[in-house]
């Protein structure tokens, strides 16, 4: 147990020393955030937006329950607005998760490759994400713009507001994927290998 703990401590110290761009904890700034206040500000905005949306969503659900079962006069707009907030929370949080590289991933193949092979495989995966997110962001923007005249029945909000949640999420994913590809190419020394990630998660 002590050897595992020592290994985890050593990995953490190495990440701090090298500025590894996959942090040990979601609250710690990564390699890019340590070197760019603008990028760190963007990631913090994503995190604050996610927290705000989640708390607001919980408040709306509680309001709906109380108004329905306590006062027997449910609001007509709370359920619809909660659904819209859930959509925005999902896509904005997807951008934040991409920024910190904490999406669920299968490391079976990467763990069997050397450091160079792992970086090549990771870059290929990021390129796939980059292209997919870019196509979906552009197509989503065109679709959302065409839905501006449609209104939600309960809240009266333009449906484009709802559809732009996906556009925002995919645009953020595109941005973060592009940055991680740049880091893989220009700063491969700060990319932890798959085994380091697995050991850090297990610690």
N, C-alpha and C positions, 0 to 999 in steps of 0.2 A: 504493500500500500504506500509506504514511504517513497519507494522508487517511482511509482506512478505520480505521486504528488510532486516529487522533485522534477520529473519530466515535464509536468504541466507548468510548473513555475519557470522552468528553463525556457519553454516555448513562449510563455507570456513575456519574459524578459527579452527574448529574441525579437518578438513582435514589436515591443516598445523601442528597442535599439535600432532595428532596421526600418521601422515605419511601415510594417506590413499593411497592405491596403485591404485586408480582411480583418477587422478588429476582433478581439477576444469577446467583447460584450457589445451589444447594439448601441449602448450609450457612449462608447468610446469613438473618437474621430478616427477615420481611416487615413490612408496615405494621402489621398487627394485632398481631403478636408484639412489636413494639417498644413497644407501648402497653398490653399486657396480659401480665403475668407468668403468669397462669393459662392463657391461650391458648397462650403460648409453651411452658409446661410440658406441655400436652397434645400439642403437635406434637413436642416432644422425646421424650415417652413413645412416641409412634408410631414415631419414627425408631429409638429404642433397641430397641423390640419387634421391628421389622423386622430389624435387625442380629442380634439374639439368635436369632430364628427361623431366619434364613438360615444362621448359623454352626451352630446345632443340627441343622438339616437336613443340612448337609454332613457333620457328625460322624456322624449316623445312617447316611448312605449309605456312608461309609467303613467304619463298623463292620460293616455288612451285607456289604460286599465282602470284608473281611478274614476275617470269621467263615465266609463261604461258601467262599472260594477258598484261604484259607491253612489254616484249622483244620478245614474241611469239616463244621462244625457251625453252620449258620446259625441265627440267632435268629428266632423266629416273629413277633415283634412289631415289629421295626425297620422293615420296609417299610410296614406299616400306619400306624405312628406318623409316618413320614416323609411319607406322603400327607396326613395330617391337618395336619402342620406347614406343608406347602406351601399348603394351603387357607387357613390362618390368615395366613401370610405374604402371600399374594395379596391378601386383603381388607384387612388392616391397611395394607399398602403403598399400596393404592388410596386409602385415607383420607389418608395422608401426601402422596401425589402431588396429591390434590385440594386439600390445604391450601396447597401451594406453586404451584398452577396450572401444573403441568408435564406434564399429560396431553397425549398427541398430539392435535393439533387442525389443522384445515384453515382457514387464514386468508385464502383467496382472496377471499371476499366482504368480509370485514372490512377487508382492506387497501385496498379501493376506496371505503370509506366515510370520512366525516369522523370526527372524534373523538366527537362526539355520537352519530352513527349506530353507531359501533363499540361504545360503551357500551350503547346500547339493544339491539343484537344480542347482546352478551355477557350482558346481564341476562336476555334471553329464553332463551338457552341454559342459563343457570344455573337459571332457574325450571323448565325442563324436567327438568334433573338433580335439582332439589330434590323435585319431585313424584314422579318415578320412584323415587328413593332412599327417600323416605318410605313410599311404598306397599310397596316390597319389604322394607323394614325391619320394618314392622308385620306383613305377611303371613309373613315369615320367622320372626319371633318366635312367632307362633301355631303355625307348623309345627314349630319346634324344641321348643316346650314339649310338644307332643303326642308327640314322639319320645323323651321322657326315659326310657321303659321299654326302648327298644331299646339293645342293647349291641354294640359292635364285636367281631367274633369273636376277634381275636388279642390285643388289648390289654384288652378288657373295659370300655373307656370308654363312657359313655353317648353315644349318637349325637347327643344335643342339644348336647354340647360341640362337635362337628364343625359342626353346622348353625348354631350361634350365631356362627361365624366370618363368615358372610355377613351376619347381623344386625348385628354389630359394624361391619363394613366399610361397609354402607349407612347406618348411623346416623352414622358419622364423615363420610361424603360429604355427608349431609343437613346436618350441622352446619356444615361448611366452606362448602358452597354458600350456605347462609343468610347466613353472615358476609360472603361475597364480594358477595352481592346488596346487603346493607346498605352495604358500602363503595362499591359502584357508585352508590348513590343519595345517600349522605351525603357521600362524599369522592371525587367523580369526578375531581378534579384529580390524584389519586395513581394513577390507572389508566393504565398505559402503553398507547399505541395499538398496533395490530397491526403497523405498520411498525417501531416501536421494538423490538418483540419479535423480528421477523424479523432485523433488523440486529444485534441483540444476540446471537442464536443463531449468526449467520453469522460474527461477529467471532472 
